[in-house]
Amino acid sequence: MRFTSLIIELIRARPRLIVWLVVLFQAALWLILPLLLYRSPPGDLATVLAYGREYQVGTYLGPPLAFWLADIAFRAAGNHVFGVYLLAQLCGVVTFLTLYQLSRAIVGGQQAVLAVLLTMTVTAFGSPGVEFGPLVLARPLWALLLLHSWQLIGQGRRNAWFAWSIEAGLLLLTTPAAIGLLLLISGFALATPRGRRTLMSFDALFALLVIGVLVLPYLIWLIRADTLALPRWPDIAELSGRALHWGALLGGLALAISGIVLLTVLNSGWFGRKSEEAPIIYRPPVDRLARDYVYFFAIAPALAGSLIAGLFNLDRVAGGAGIALMMSGLAVIVASGDLIQLRRQRVLRAVWAAALVAPALLVTAATLLLPWTGSNEVATSLPATGIARFFGDSFERRTNQRLRAVTGDAQLATLISLDAGRPHLFLDTTPERTPWLTLAKFNETGGVVVWRASDTSGTPPADIAQRFPGLVPEVPRAFEWQVTGRQPVLRIGWAIVRPKAR
């Protein structure tokens, strides 16, 4: 009798259980790790919270939904970043469970498990998933859109229109890339006979009405802010540099799916045992429309997103790598045929686990070892809670009022804005980016001005002294890093702008 591992039998008999186990494991890993290692929010999360605190309909950072949800989660957790970490992992769980539902509708439950397992190795779903923001929130919305788009186009389920319209509207309120993603869905529908029949129904008109109602406030803000103009097209002389940038973005996407490539190669006949000894995962035949649907949305978002980012010199792929590569695992499964042989199971399990855990190990190593290898600071090692509490308490003791606003060094001011009193963030160098506060209003209500001090005198930088004449600096405050290493202590210069009497 041929031996088959318990995991293979579970994939065949209980595919949904396997998906829940691996998805919850990854979510728990990236929920616990930042709580243990991070003393300040990673990436732009502090900025997301500072902007979410204002509940603006729109800002230069884009649509407002992710910022609002981040602030709600932060407040619900007692002004602790745990709530935002939990929200980010909930987005990840919904993304993979929805991807499983879509994969099951196309390749069946057993191979759908393999599609989810492959997709989880994409590095974009690792440590970047902790940094809740528009890119993270867009992932479950895009996954839901893909699922309900297939139900509409491929399965003819008209009852999916309402959910599709809600998800499309929320995606438009999440990321500027939503317009391009919806155009891709519309383009695929128009290119297929079944898609054209779907669009000709009256339900499509009602869906447009629902979307319009959802995005109307943000659309009004865009018109008033005069931000509907397209970015400047590059000159002819700039095209070669932009093409190189596009190539670099495509290379980054290819590197992100290296885990999928490695697992596929290891499972090929070149490295496996004899085919008759390998267990087989079966699926019913996939029809032509489903195959085209998977391939299109595995390739088009990556190509279009990287091309737009390269053309307009953006830092990352439009929509984010998580959206661009979401269908990559399912595309590999569809291309593998109706019968997938799992060769060298122990090697595959070890490589898959390593691909899942490697980003966590890299984050741990960076936090604990980088401070000893040089003078470069680790942003997540800044003692955010201690910094915010000190300046909030100092302002309240000096003025008998709670801290209302903070400005100066953008990174430090953003961390202080996470204090329990939630002071407003004011970017004095670019005041148009914080329209809820002006320099005159800041001087009236008072606040704290902070900067990085290079000595014990605490003399403010020239640009800050120029914007705030008569500023009286306090004795700089020194803070210890989480891992000191070779870094000097973090010394913060500060001064109080006292509120004017009313």
N, C-alpha and C positions, 0 to 999 in steps of 0.2 A: 504494500500500500504506500502511495506517495505521501510524503509528509508536507503539510501546509501549515504555516504559522498561524497563531491565534489572531494576529492583526489582519491577515488576509481573510480569514473567516469572518471577522467582525466587519470588514469592508463589504463583504458579500451579504451578510445577514443583517447588520445594523449600521448602515452607512451614515444615518443621521447622528447616531451616538458618537461615531468617530469624529464627525465634523464638530459637534459641540465640545468634545474633549479637547481637541487641538486648538480650537478657536479660543476657548476659555483659558487654556494654558498660556497662549501668547498674550492675551489680555492681562492675566494675572502677573505675568513676567514684567510687562511694561507699565503696570500700575505700581508694583512694589519697588522696582528698581529706582525710579526717580525719587520716590519717597525716602529711600535709604541713602542715595548718593547726592541728590541735588539740594543745594541750599538756596538756590534762586531759580526761577522758572527758565526753562531752556528756550533758545531761539528768540522769537518775537512774542512769546506768550505774555510777558509783562506788558508789552505795548498793546496787545489785543485786549487785555483786561482794562488798561487805562482808557482806551477808546470805548470799550463796552460800557464803562461806568457812566458815560455821557449820554448814551441812547440817542445818538445822532441818526437821522434817516440815511445819511451817506457821508463818507469822508473820502479823502484822497486815497485811502487804503482799499476802497471798493465798497460793495454792498454791505448792509449792516447785520445780517442775520447771525453770522458766526460770532460777532462781537457781543451782541445781545445775549446769546446763549451762554457765552463764556462768563459774562458778569452774573447771570442768574445762577449758574453752577457754583461760582465762587462764593456768592452770598449764601446760597443754600448750605454750603459746607462750613458756615461760620467764618467767612472771609479767609478761607484756607484754600490753597491751590490744589488740594486733594480733589475737590469737586470738579475742577477742570480736567485733571488727569483722568478721573473716572469717566467724564463725558467723552474724552478722546477715545478711551477704550470701548465705550459703548458704540461709538461710531465704527470702530474696527469690527466689533462683533456683528453689528447689523450688516456691514459691508460683506463679510464672508458668508454669513447665513443667506443673504440675498443672492450672492453669487452661486451658492449651492443650489438654491431653488431654480435659478436660471439654467445652470448646468444640468440639473436633473431633468428639466423639461426638454433638453436637447439630446443628451447622451445617456440618460438614465441615472439612477441613484448611485450605482457602484462606481462608474467612471467619474461621476460628479465629485465624489470624494477625492479622487486623484487630482482633479482640476483645482480643487480648493487647496490641497496639500502643496501642489506646485506653486500656486499663486502666493501662498504664504511665505515662500522663500524669496520673493522680490524684496529687495532691501528697502524700497520706499515704504513698506508697511512695517518696518522695524522701528528704530529710534525716532525717525521723523514723525511717527504717529503719535508721539507724546505731545508734540507742539500743536495743541489745538488751535485751529484758526480756519480760514476759508478753505484751504487745501484739504484739511482733514474732514471737515463737515461735508465737502462736496463729494467725497467718496461714497458714503451710503446713499446719497441722493442720486448719484450717477448709476450706482448699481441697481437701485429701485427703478430708475428710468429705463435701463436696459431690460430688466425683467418684464416690466409692463409694456414696453414697446414690442417685445417678442410676443407677449400674450395678445396684443392687438394685431400685429402683422402676421405672425406665424400661426397663431391658434385661433384668431378671429373672435376673441373674447371682448365683446363691446363693454362689458362691465368694468374693464380696466381703465376706461377713459378718465373717470373722475380721479382715481389715484394718480394717473399719469399727469393730469393737469396740475394737481397740487404739488407734485414733485418737481415739475418743470418750473412752476412759479417760485418754489423755495430755492431751487438751484440758481435761478436768476437773481435771487436776493442773497446769494452766497458768494458767487465768483463771477468776475467779468468774462471768464471763458465759457459761461453757460450759453451765450448766444451761438458761439461756434459749435458747441456740442449738440445743441438743438438743431442746428443746420445740418449736421452730419446725420442725425436721425431722420430729418425730413428728406434729405438727399437719398438715403437708402430706401425710404418708403416710396419716393417718386420713381426710383429706378426699377422697382419690382411691381408686377401686376397686382399681387395681393396687397402690397403697400398702398398702391394708388386707390384700390377699392376701399381700403381703410380710411384714407384721407377724404374720400368723397362723401362720407356719412355726415349727418347733422351733428353727431357727437363731437366731431372735430371742432365745429364752430363753438359749441358750448365749452369745450376745453380751452379754446382761445379766450373766451370771455372770463373764465375762472383765472387764467394766467394774468390777464389784463387787470383784474381787480386786485390780485395779490401784489403786482409790481407797480401799480399806479403811483403810490407815494414816492417810491424811489425814482421812478421815471420823471416825476415832477421836480424832484431834487436835481436830477441830472440836467434837466432843461434850465433850471434857475442857476445852477452852478456853471453852466456853459461848458460841460465836459463831454459832450457828445461828439466832438471833433475827433477824427482819426489821428493816430500818431503820425509824426513826420516820416515820409518815405525816405529811405536812404538814397544818397547820391550814387552815381555810377561808380565813383572812386571808392566808395565804401562797401560795395557789394562783395569784393573778394574777402574782406575781413569778416563780413556777416556770414558768408558761406563757410568759412572756417569755424565760426562760432556755432553754426548749425551742425556742422560735423562733430564738434565737441559735445553738443547736447545729445546727438544720436549715440555717440560713444558712451555717454553717461547712462543712457537708457539701456544700451547693450550690456554694460557692466552691472546694472541693477537686476537683470534677469540671468546673470551668470549661474545662479543656483539652478534655475530651470534647465539651462543648457547642460550643465554638468550631470544632473540627474538623468536627463534624456540620453546623453552619451553613455553613461554607465549602464543604463538599462538596455542599450542596443545589443544586437547579437555579437558584436565584436568582443564584448567583455563578459557576456553572460554564459551560463551553462547551456547544455543542449535544450532546444526549445520544448521537447516533450517533458522535461523535468520542471519547467517553470509554471507556476500557477497562472491562470488566465482570468482577467477581468473582462466580462462580456457586456456588450450594449446592443440594443436594437439598431438597425441601420439609421443613419442620419440623412434626412432628405436634403436636397440641393439648396433650398432656401435657408435652412438652418446653418448649413456649412458656410454659405456666403455671409450670413449675418455675423457669425463668430469671427470669420477672417476679416471682414470689413471693420468691425469695432475693435479688433486686436491690432490693426495696422493704422487705420485712418486717424484716431486720436493722437497716436504717437508721432506720425508724420506731420499732421497739421499743426499740432502743438509745438513741436520742435521747430518747424519751419517759421511759424509766426514769431516764436521767441528769438530765432536766429535773425530774422528779417528786421525786427525792431529792437534787437540787442537787449533782450530781457535776460535776467539772471537764471531763470529756470523755465522749463517747458510750460507752455500755457496750459493752465488747468492742473498742473502738477504731475509728477511721475506716477503717483498712485492711480490717477484716472487713465493716463496714457497706457499703462501696462496692466490694467485690471483684467482684461480678457486674454492675456498672454498664456496663462496656464490652460485655460479651456481650449484655446486654439491648438496647443500642442496635443491635447487629448483627442480633439476632433481629427487632427492629421494623423494620429497613430493607428487609426483603423478600428474596426468593430471588436477585435480581440486584442487586448493588451497583455502581453506576457511580462510578469514581474520577475526579472532575473536578479540574482545576487541580492536577496532581500536584506541581509544584514548590512551590506555596504550601502544600499539605498537608504535604509533607516538611519545609519550613522551620518551620512552626508546630509540628509534632510534635517536631522536634529542639529548638526553643526551649522548649517545655513540659517537656522532659526535662532540659535543661541549666539552665533558669532557677533552680531551687532551689539548684543548686551555685554559681551565680554570686552568689546572694543570701547564701549562707553565706560565700563568699570576701569579699564586700564588707563583711559585718558584722564579720568577723574583722579585716580590714585597715583599715577606714575608721571604724567606730564609735568606737574609742579617740580619734580626732581630733575628733569632733563633740561630745563632751560628757564628763562624768565617769562615765557609767555603764560598769561593767565588763562585759567579755565573759567568761562563765563558762569557756568552753573555752580561754581564754588564760592561765588560772592555771598556773604552772609546777609541775604535779603531781609530776613525777619529782624535781625539785630539792627540793621541800618535804618529800616523804616520805623521801628519802635523808638530808636534813639532820637531821631529828628522830630517825630511826632510828639514825643514827650517833652523834648527841649522847647519846642515852640509853645506848647501849652503852658509849661511852667513860666516862661518868660512873658507871655502875653495874656495868660488866663483865658485863652481861646483855643479851640482846636485848630489844627493845621488845615488850611483851606486850599492851598496850592503850593506846588513845588516846581522849580525850574533850574536851569543851569546845565550841567553835564547830562545829556539825554539818557544815557544808560542808568546813571545813579538816580536821576529824578524819576524815571519810570519805576524803579524798584521802590522808591519811597512812596509812590502813589498807591502801592499795595497795602499801606498801613491801615489799621482797623478803621480809622476815620475816613479813608478813601479820599485824600486830597486830590484836587484837579491837577492834571499834568499840563504844564505850559512850556512849549518849545520856543524859547525866546529867540533863537536864531532863525527859525522858520515859523513865525506865528500864524501864517495862513493854514498850517496843518493842524492847529488846535484852535478852531474858530470859536470855541466856547469861552475863551479867555483872551483878553488883550493885555498889553503891557500896562496900560492905564488902569485897567480893572485889577490886575495883579498888585500894583502899587497901592491901590485903595484897600483891597481886602487883606493884603499881607500874605506872607508865605516865607518859604525857605529857598535860598539860592545855594546850590552845591557845585563843587568842582573837585577834580583830583589835585591834591596838594603834593608838591614835589619836595617841600621842606616843612619845618615846624612853624614857620611864620604864618603860613596860611594866606599869603597874598593872592587875591583873585587874579585870574588871567586878564589880560588887557581888554579883550572883547567883552567880558562880563562886567568889568569895571566901567567900561564905556556905556553899556546899556543900563547899568544901575549906578549912577553917580552917587557918591556919598555912602557907598556900602561899607559897613564896618565889619570886617571879618572876625570870626570867633577863633578860638584855639582849635586847630584841626583835630579831628577825631580819628583815631587809629582803630582798625578792625582786623581781626585775625582771619586768615583764609581757612577753609575747611582742611586743606592739606597745605601747609606752609611751604615745604620744600625749599627751593632756592629763591623764592619770591620775597621781596620786602613786604612789610605789612601794608595793607590798604589804608592810605591816609586821605581823608576827605576834608577839604576845606569847606567852610560854610558860613553863611551870614543870614541874619533874620531881617526881613523887610516887615516892619511893624505895621499892623493895620491902622488906618487913619480913623480918628475919632469921628463919630457921627453925631 
